[in-house]
């Protein structure tokens, strides 16, 4: 990335996913590095002059994952990632108490909220749950673990040989006192309550700190100079905020990728237990970020493509689904799709929820089925937007839309109409995380002021809500909410905790 925010090259490499019984979901950290190195080599070979002038490396990666690292600084197993909920039982045993609210013992919940801004989700998808599950179910791995790292922090380990976490990446361990953003630290009481070994937790640094110089081995793999600084970096939710230019308070961005989230900076620490929202440390020093995450967005379309178009590659399948959705009317003939393919985080935390089509008949066309998936994700986002606006007490308008899904004009229009908000798309929306990581690295080196980040993000398109489709989507949204109320207990019986 250039110093003015332009992404000069961004090739991709695929990585695999391992779906396991009882809610397991893993990836191979070695495969992450092979993919990173292969993609980096392609871009540095095509830009040799720029590669020789690189001044820093900034890392971003998926959030809420866990890599157990051994004494030799190598992974002891595959990484447990954000979709894995095998640790739900461990979390529920830790959070319970004699008097409970939303499943939490009151005293424990108040302590967690006061210190961290939230609490371990009952669904068991955060690193605290991953670590407790490994302790109980894979004790051989747990005992040999020297340190547990988030995916982003594991990549920094590969680059520098230093095992650290940043204030923002470690937040979902739910073990840190986040009240003083300049001095975030592990709270002994929370660590003791979790039953985890404090010696296996990483050292903490700021996202804007230099972790270390780039080691010769990984420098060779990437095709860039050794010894340049590697900046702490930030997880994907946070890098998307920076790459969207949403760095001022209440400037919101909507990320539309495999999962989806709605986020903005806020000038306060606050928690909404009922809606599973809280303000957590931002990579920007002294700032909080409220983050509302829905589990399944683009993955719903990928899943549909695998079912309907198994012979197509991913890009061709998504293009064909987009074309089919364009042929269907707004509202999909009354068909409602719920996108909860792997449960949900916000605005309700419920791992038992699942996706489905409602009001399907023999008259429902293939194109309507496909469009309803686009619309179902947007309807769920409207629910999330209501929750985040309740949290901020502000109307969030406009929204900057980013991520791979934002490449679709249709999906951007659907979101504008469903949400009733102006939606602005950045240039290169799929490269938003790259841009955010790069801008943070430039700021860390003093080459860019934090307040100047927004000015380095080019906006490409604006989508204003259309009153015609919006009139269709209002009753569809009301029905969507009724569907949730009607089926949530059914799913709970089908998938008891």
Secondary structure as UniProt FT lines:
FT   TURN            3..4
FT   STRAND          18..20
FT   HELIX           21..23
FT   STRAND          24..27
FT   HELIX           29..46
FT   HELIX           48..52
FT   STRAND          56..58
FT   STRAND          66..69
FT   TURN            71..72
FT   STRAND          79..80
FT   TURN            82..83
FT   TURN            86..87
FT   HELIX           88..95
FT   STRAND          100..101
FT   TURN            102..103
FT   STRAND          104..105
FT   HELIX           106..116
FT   TURN            122..123
FT   HELIX           127..137
FT   HELIX           139..144
FT   STRAND          147..149
FT   HELIX           151..160
FT   STRAND          164..166
FT   TURN            167..168
FT   HELIX           169..173
FT   STRAND          176..177
FT   TURN            181..182
FT   STRAND          185..186
FT   HELIX           188..194
FT   HELIX           198..200
FT   STRAND          203..205
FT   TURN            207..208
FT   STRAND          210..213
FT   HELIX           216..222
FT   TURN            226..227
FT   STRAND          229..231
FT   HELIX           236..243
FT   TURN            244..245
FT   STRAND          252..256
FT   STRAND          260..266
FT   STRAND          271..272
FT   TURN            273..276
FT   STRAND          277..281
FT   TURN            285..286
FT   STRAND          288..294
FT   HELIX           298..308
FT   TURN            310..311
FT   HELIX           314..327
FT   TURN            330..331
FT   HELIX           332..334
FT   STRAND          336..338
FT   TURN            341..342
FT   TURN            351..352
FT   STRAND          356..358
FT   TURN            362..363
FT   HELIX           366..392
FT   STRAND          399..402
FT   HELIX           404..407
FT   HELIX           409..419
FT   STRAND          423..426
FT   TURN            427..428
FT   HELIX           429..431
FT   HELIX           432..444
FT   TURN            445..446
FT   HELIX           450..456
FT   STRAND          459..463
FT   HELIX           467..494
//
